[in-house]
Amino acid sequence: MTTTETVPTGVGDARISWYEAEGAARLVVALGHGAGGGIEARDLQALAASLPAAGVTVALVEQPWRVAGKKLAPAPKRLDEGWRDLWPALRAPGVPVVAGGRSAGARVACRTARELGAHAVLALSFPLHPPGKPESSRADELLGAGVPTLVVQGGNDPFGRPEEFPAGDHELVEVPYGDHGFAVPKRAPLTQDEALKVITDAVGKWVRAVRE
């Protein structure tokens, strides 16, 4: 079952699309979108379709700027503010919450996880650095999450390939040939559906471990 909830925040209304767990939920996985798109992203939709069967409720979160129809994301401080303000709504089901998201949404989850009491962090396509600027690393955000963290990264992500990530207290799963949106070239030896299955299988296995 899917329901939509509007949540007022200090930076405008956010929106949560709830994909309810089959049976009693043991965990909520809250996923924010990136700076260049919304919750229609292929990885977010794939997880929303797959995780409920594992007893996990998925909450796809649209930040206020996106709900308002704006094309450009605000500064990180404002993104964090919106996420903090909607956190009580994510906690409302009464089960542990995994904070997560893709790209900019992953950064928000990492920056706020410890203070909000997130059970864990799921970082999809973490933007380790701007394309072509490895010296401008955001590794401190990832390494400072302070809770169990899974990074799922495309093998050809210009924002940071898997081998560029520093060692730390996190797990990393590579999606072979995937770009920042986990798209794979037609010539790749795996299909787009197979690439998405790498994501859903890895996240499903990790979620089962962190909820125990």
N, C-alpha and C positions, 0 to 999 in steps of 0.2 A: 504494500500500500504506500502511496506517495501523497504527502500533504505539503503545503507551502505556508510558511509563517513569516510575517513582517515583524521585524524587531527594531524599535527605535534605538538609536545610538546618539552620542554627542556630535557626530559628524554626519547625521542623516539616517534614514531608514535603511537597514540591511534586510536581506531576505534569505531564509533558510528553506531549502527543499529537503524534506525528510523522506528517506527511503527506509521504511521500517523493516527491522529484522523479522525473519520468519520464526515464530515462537517468541520466547522471552529473550529480550536483548541482554547481552552480557557486556556490551561495549558500544560506545558511540565513536565513530570515526568522522571527525569534522574536517572538511576539505575546502580550502579557499582557492580561488582561481588566480591566474597570473595577471600581469599588468597589460597584456595585449589581447586578452580574451576573457570569456566567462566560463560558466559551469558546463558549457557544451563541449569542453575539451575532451578528446577521445579517452584519455586515461581516467579522468574523473567519472565519465559516464560508464566506462567499463567496470570501475570499482563499485559504483552505485548499483550496477546490475548484478554483480557477483557476490559481494560481501553479505547481503542480507540472508542468503542461504546458510551462511556460517554463524548465524545468530548475532550478527553485527548490524546495528542501525547506522546508516550513512547520512550525514548532514552536509549537503553541498551549500556552501555559504557564498552569497553574492555581496560583496562589499558595497557600502553606500554610494560610492562614486559610480559604480556600475549600474546600480538600481536607478540612480538619477539620470542615466543616459549619457554620462560624460565619457569622452573618448580617452582621456589621459588620467592615469592613476595619480593620486596625490603623493606627498612625501611619505617616507616610511613611518614617521611619527604618527601621521594621521591614520595610516592603515592599521597600525598597532592599536590606536585608540578605538577604532571601530570594532576590532576583534575583541578587545577587552570588554567593551560594553555589551557585546552579544554573548559573551561566555556564559552568563547565568542561564540563558536560554538553551545552550548546548548541554549544560549540566542538569537541566530540568528532568530528563528521564531517570535520573538517579543512579546511573551506572558510570564507571570510569570513562573519561573522554581522551581519545587520541587526537592531538592537534596535528593538522597537516594541511597540505596544499601543494600546488604546483608553482614553480618559479617564485615570483614575488610572494605568493601565498605560503610557500615553504619557508621563506625568510621570516615572515610574520610569525609563523608557528614556532620557529626556533628562538626568535628573540623574546617571546612571551611565555614559553612553556613552563619555565621554572616558577615564575611569579603567579601564574594562573593555576598551578597544580595539575598540569596535563599529565596523563598517565604515561604517554610516550609521544614521539613525533614521527610523522610520515612525511618525508621530503621528496617530492616528485620533481625531477628536473631542477635540482637546486642550482641557482645561478652563481656558481663559484666566483666568476669574474665576468665583466663585460666582454663580448666577443673581441678577440685580438688584443686584450689587455690583461694578461695573466698576472701582471704586477699589482693590479687593483683587486686583491683577493678579499672575499667575504667569508673566508674560512672561520674567522673568529665567531661569527654568528652560529654556524653549524656546530663548532666545537664547544660553544657555550650553552647549548640547549639544556644540558643538565639532566636529561631523562633518556631512556632507551630510544634510539633513533635509527630509522631505516631510510637510506637514500636509494632511490631508484633513478638511474641516470642512463640516458642514451649514449651509445658508444661513440657517436659522432656529434655530440652536443657542443656547439661552439661556445656555450657559456661555461664549459668545463667538462672535459672527457673524464671517464672514470679514473684513468691512471693519474690524473692531475690532483685528485683529492688527497689531502693529508691523512696520515694515520690518526686515528682517534677512537673514541668510545662510540662508534657507530658501525652499523652494517651497511654494505653497499652492494646493490644488485645492478648489473649491467644489462641493458636492453640492446642486443647487438644491432649495429647499423642505425640505431634510432637517432633522430635529431632532437632539438629542444622540445618539440611537440610529440616525440616518439613516432614520428612518421619514418618509414623505412623506404629506401629506393625500390623501384620495381625490379631492379636487377639483383636485389639482395636475395640470399638463399633462404630467407624466411618471409612469409607473407605478413601483411599488416595485422591480420587476425592473430597470427602466431606471436607477433611482437607484443600485442596486448595481453595475450595469455601468459607471457613471461611476467608481465606486471601483476596480473590478478593472482597467478599462482604464488608468486613471491610474497605479495602482500597478505594473501590468505594464510600462508604458512607462518609468517611473522606475527600476524594478529593472534593466531591461536596460541603462540608462545607468550606474547606479552600480556594476554588477558588472564593467564593462569597464575 
